[in-house]
Amino acid sequence: MLIFQGLEWNIPAAEHGTVFVHPGQGEVEVLKAFENGYDGSVRGASANTAHSGRPNTTAGDFWPGYYGRTLVGASRARHLELMAGVRAGNVWVDHGGLVDEVEVEVRTRGASAGLGGVITTHRGNQCELVVRIVPARSANWAQFEPKLKKVDVIQGRVTGPAEDRDTFRAPETTVVKSYDVSGQSVVELRYDLGVVGDTGFYVRLRGSDGNRSQVGYFGAATDPEGPAIDIVGDADPWLDLWFYTNPIFVLPRT
């Protein structure tokens, strides 16, 4: 999932990668070209958004916050604190109001960090992921209360600059743990991330309503139940809801 200035594209190839596009003239064209290159078609992008009076299965979008939301952690409800949260990466996104609250923290000896944060600690220190999620407690804009079914922990090693920047893959990044959280009013999870080695790692969360999934772009060993590609002409976005968090990085002290 690539989130950029309120626009959303489902890009299978981007599931285990991060794309940054500098805001400015032509950024939307850059993103369209990116999706064409990695997914073969542009979905949800159109120069003509006028309502035609009939279902549009080839293009379209929702009003901001109607379906896709970007949630930013801020110390106060003010513009400066909001932008500080964005710059710090304290961000998670969801579809269709799937979850109300997401709190994620990595803890190690003498240090901790939340979404977008970085911990620098000694090699050999044990790390633990601590999660608290509150699923949706009220109806969304489609007038139903979505149900969170599963939460995935995605972890990968920090390997430094890629030799080939066109590879577009985060090596050794996999879904390391999946939890069935059906029916829980508050989800509280703890996961052992192992010890800090000679290279760092990062971890992030993903979750869904469990309605649709398929083996991920890089195979079942990497992602056994990832987002499923839409069926052209038969795709109901409200029946395929997900949330994603930004990563937390853990690096060895030099």
N, C-alpha and C positions, 0 to 999 in steps of 0.2 A: 504494500500500500504506500503510495507516494502522496504526501499532503503538501500543498503549496498554495498559499494565499487563498485558502477557502475552496480550492478546486481539488477534486479527488479522482484518481484513476486506479483501477485494479490492474496491477502489473505483476504477473506471476514471477517474472525474472527479478523483480525488485524485492521479493519477500525476504531475502537474506542479504540485502545491500542497502546503502544509504545514498541518496542523490541530493546534491545541493545545487540549486540554480540561483545565481545572483539576481535579485529583483532589478528590473529595468526594462528597457524597450526590447520587445521580442521574446520575453521569457515564456509566454504561452506557446509560441511557435517552437521553442526549444523543447518544451515538454511534449508537444505533439510529435515532434520528430523522434524523441526518445521512445515514446510508446510504440510508434510505428516500427522502430528498429528492433524492439525487444518483445513485442506482442503481436505485431502484424496488423493491428487495426486500432483506430482511435474510437473510444467509447466515452460518451458523456462530454464531448466537446463539439460545439457547433457555433458557427457565426450567426445563425438564425435561430433564436430561441422563442420566436412567436408561437403562441398556442394555435395548433392547426385544427383543434376540435376532434382529434382522434389520437389514440395511443401512438407515441413515437418510440419505436424500438431501436432506433439507430443513434439518437442523440437526446440530450436533455439534462437537466440538473435541478436541484432543489434550492429553495431559498436558504441562505446561511443559517445553520443551526437546525433546520427542519429535519434533515436526515443525518448528515455528517456534522460532528462537533469537534472543535479543538479546545481542550480544557487546559488552562495554564494555572500553575500554582503560584500564588502571590501572597506576600505577607500582609498586604492591605488592599482594599478595593479601590485602588487609584491607578491612573495611567502609568506613572513612573514605576510602581511596583509590578504592574502587569508586564511592561516591557522588560523589566529586569528578570522576571520569570521566564519570558520567551528566550532571552539571551542566554540564560542559565540552562535552558533545555528542560525545565521542569514542566513537561508537557505530556499529555496523553490524548488520544482521539478515539471516538467511537461512532458507530452507526446506529441510527434509530433509537437513541437513548437507552442503549443496552445496559449501562451501568451508571450509578449515581456518584460513586466515590471510588477513587483508586489511590492507595498509599503504598509506595514501594520503597524499601530501604535495604542497602547492603551494609552489614555490620562486620567489623573485624576488631582485633585488639586495639583499643584506643582510638577508633575512628569509625565513622559511618557516613553514608551519602545517600541522597534521594535521586529521583529521576534527573538525568542530565549531569549528575555529579561525578566526581573523580576521587577515588581513594588511592593514596600512595602509601604503601605499607611495606614492612619487611617480608622478605621471602620466608616461606614456611608458616606464615600466619593463616589461621583458619578463617574462612569467610562464610557468612550465612545470609541468605535472602529472606527478608521478612515482608509479608504482603498482607494487606487488609483491603478488601473490596466490598462495596455495598452495591448489590445488583439493583436494577430499576425497581422503584417502589410506587410508580404511578404510570399512567398511560402516556405513550408518546404521541407524536403528531398524527400517526395513523390510527390512533384511538385504541391501542391495545398495550398491555404491559408486557414488554419483552422479558424473556427468561434466559439468564446466563446459565450455560450448561458446562462449558469446559474452559480451563485456563491452562495455557502452555507457558513453560519457562524456556526461553531461547538463550543459549550461551555460546560464545565464540571466543577464540583466542585473538589477541591483538598481535598482529604479525608485522606491523610497520608498513612502509610504502610498498605498493604492489609493483612488481617488475613490469607487468603489462597492465596499464590503467584501463584498458578496454576489456579486461577479463570479466569485470562486473560480478565478482563473487567474493564473499567473505569466507575464506577457507576455514574448515573445522568448526563452522557455525551450525548448530543443530538444535532441534527441539529435544532438550535433555530430560524433561519431565512434563507429563500432562495430568491434570487433575479433573475428575468429574465432580462438579460443584452443584449439581442439580438440586433445586429446592432449598438451598441455603440462603437465609436472610442476610447473613454477614459471612463473607469468606475470609478466613484467616489461615495463612499458609506459611510454613517455614521450610526452606530447602537448603541443604548443605552444598555450597558451591566449591568445596575443596580448599586446598591451600594455595597460596600465591607462589608461583614458580618463577622461572627466569624470564618469562614473558607474561604480560598482563592478559586480562580477559574482560569481556563485557557481558552483561546480562540484561534482558528485557522481557516483557510479558506480552502475551497475545491471548485473546479469549473470544468465544463465539457462542451463539445460541445453539450450535450443533446441528442446524438444519441441513447445511450443505458443506461438503468438504471433498478433497481429493488428495492423492499423493502429490507432494510438492514438486516444484520444477527440477530439483536436484535429486529426486528419488526418495524412497521410503526411509532410508537410513538417515536422511537429513530432516525430512518433514513428512511423517506418515499421514497426517490429516490437515493439510493446508487449505487455503481458500480455493473453492472450485471456480473454474472459468464460467462466465455467464453463458447461458444458452440463448442465442440470438432469437428474439421474438417470443421468448418464454422465460423472462427473468423478472422476478418480483423482488426488488431490493429489500423489502420489509421482511422477507423470509430468509435473509442471509446477512445476519448482523454480527459485527466483529468489534473488538476494541484492540488498540495497540498502544504500548507505552514507548517513550524514549528509553535509551539504554542508560545503565550505570557502569562506569569503567573502574576497574581495579588494576593498579600498576605497581610493579615492584620498585622498592626504593633503591636508588642507585648509590 
